[in-house]
Amino acid sequence: MVESGGAVVVESGGAVVVESGGAVVVESGGAVVVESGGAVVVESGGAVVVESGGAVVVESGGAVVVESGGAVVVESGGAVVVESGGAVVVESGGAVVVEAATGETDGGN
């Protein structure tokens, strides 16, 4: 978990691998920064969840790879920022889910 004010920085040659059953949760005010030459790999059954106010930043030369069965979930108010030269690669069977803000209604009553 990356808490408010915290950051995980993946430097060149480094990698964060999210295995099956694992999750990286980026809370409001937290960030995961993937620098040039760094990578975040989400394997089958793994997930990265970006909560409202949290961010994943992929700098030029950095990469986030979502393998088959893996997922990146961006909740309403969360952000994934891919700078020029950065990459998010979603392999067949992988998913990036961006949740929309929703409001409650009373059905017109």
C-alpha positions as CSV (number, residue, x, y, z in Angstrom):
1,M,0.0,0.0,0.0
2,V,1.3,3.4,-0.9
3,E,-0.1,5.8,1.7
4,S,-0.7,9.6,1.4
5,G,2.5,11.4,1.0
6,G,4.4,8.2,0.1
7,A,5.9,7.1,-3.1
8,V,7.3,4.0,-4.8
9,V,10.0,5.0,-7.4
10,V,11.0,2.3,-9.8
11,E,14.4,3.3,-11.1
12,S,16.3,2.2,-14.2
13,G,16.8,-1.6,-14.2
14,G,14.3,-2.0,-11.3
15,A,11.0,-3.8,-11.4
16,V,7.9,-4.2,-9.3
17,V,6.2,-7.5,-10.0
18,V,2.7,-8.0,-8.7
19,E,2.1,-11.7,-8.5
20,S,-1.1,-13.7,-8.4
21,G,-3.1,-12.7,-5.3
22,G,-1.0,-9.6,-4.8
23,A,-2.0,-6.0,-5.1
24,V,-0.5,-2.6,-5.0
25,V,-2.9,0.0,-3.7
26,V,-2.1,3.6,-4.3
27,E,-4.1,5.7,-1.8
28,S,-5.0,9.4,-2.1
29,G,-1.8,11.5,-2.1
30,G,0.4,8.4,-2.9
31,A,2.2,7.7,-6.1
32,V,4.1,5.1,-8.0
33,V,6.6,6.6,-10.4
34,V,8.2,4.4,-13.1
35,E,11.4,6.0,-14.3
36,S,13.2,5.4,-17.6
37,G,14.3,1.7,-17.7
38,G,12.0,0.7,-14.8
39,A,8.9,-1.5,-15.0
40,V,5.8,-2.5,-13.2
41,V,4.6,-6.0,-14.2
42,V,1.1,-7.1,-13.2
43,E,0.9,-10.9,-13.5
44,S,-2.2,-13.0,-13.9
45,G,-4.3,-12.6,-10.7
46,G,-2.4,-9.5,-9.6
47,A,-3.7,-6.0,-9.5
48,V,-2.7,-2.3,-9.2
49,V,-5.5,-0.2,-7.7
50,V,-5.3,3.6,-8.0
51,E,-7.7,5.1,-5.5
52,S,-9.1,8.6,-5.8
53,G,-6.3,11.1,-5.4
54,G,-3.6,8.5,-6.1
55,A,-1.4,8.4,-9.2
56,V,0.8,6.1,-11.3
57,V,3.3,8.1,-13.4
58,V,5.1,6.4,-16.3
59,E,8.0,8.5,-17.3
60,S,9.7,8.4,-20.8
61,G,11.3,5.0,-21.1
62,G,9.3,3.4,-18.3
63,A,6.7,0.8,-18.7
64,V,3.7,-0.8,-17.0
65,V,2.9,-4.3,-18.4
66,V,-0.4,-5.9,-17.7
67,E,-0.2,-9.6,-18.5
68,S,-3.1,-11.9,-19.3
69,G,-5.3,-12.1,-16.2
70,G,-3.8,-9.1,-14.5
71,A,-5.5,-5.7,-14.0
72,V,-4.9,-2.1,-13.4
73,V,-8.0,-0.5,-11.8
74,V,-8.3,3.3,-11.8
75,E,-11.0,4.5,-9.4
76,S,-12.9,7.7,-10.0
77,G,-10.5,10.5,-9.2
78,G,-7.3,8.4,-9.6
79,A,-4.8,9.0,-12.4
80,V,-2.4,7.1,-14.6
81,V,-0.1,9.6,-16.3
82,V,1.9,8.3,-19.3
83,E,4.5,10.8,-20.3
84,S,5.8,11.0,-23.9
85,G,8.0,7.9,-24.5
86,G,6.4,6.0,-21.6
87,A,4.3,2.9,-22.2
88,V,1.4,0.9,-20.8
89,V,1.2,-2.5,-22.5
90,V,-1.9,-4.5,-22.0
91,E,-1.4,-8.1,-23.2
92,S,-4.3,-10.2,-24.5
93,G,-6.5,-11.1,-21.5
94,G,-5.1,-8.2,-19.4
95,A,-7.3,-5.3,-18.3
96,V,-7.2,-1.6,-17.5
97,V,-10.4,-0.5,-15.9
98,V,-11.2,3.1,-15.5
99,E,-14.2,3.7,-13.2
100,A,-16.4,6.7,-13.8
101,A,-17.8,9.0,-11.1
102,T,-21.4,8.1,-10.4
103,G,-24.1,9.9,-8.5
104,E,-26.9,8.3,-6.6
105,T,-30.4,9.0,-7.8
106,D,-33.7,8.3,-6.1
107,G,-35.4,7.2,-9.4
108,G,-37.3,10.5,-9.6
109,N,-39.0,10.1,-6.3
